[in-house]
Amino acid sequence: MPAPYSYDLRQKVIDAIELDGMPKTEASQVFHVSRNTINLWLQRKAQTGDFLPKPNHRPGNNHKFTDWQKFKAFAQEHGDKTSAQMAELWDDDISPRTISRALKKIGFTRKKNLRLPRT
């Protein structure tokens, strides 16, 4: 996702239009911003009183796990269960796929390690 235009540029464009009386078409050519973008900024200023960019959300999942130590202890305790069973046992409403991604992130595996000596 591309970065939004800086607040400084937005302010210069809006000031040129509102204070100096510059037409939108001329402002779009001078500042190298599309006229549609200028219209959107003016609409946002009329609606909210400012022309700040909308907040960017980080791409990816919504990061349901915040306490990774708690999740590691949970994985050690319930490591023999499937992801669906672990999702049912977890405190919050969470999907088995989210459990699976979190297990991968902490490096938890159910694979046998053949290099360890048998006891």
Order of alpha helices (4+ residues) and beta strands (2+ residues): alpha-alpha-alpha-alpha-alpha-alpha
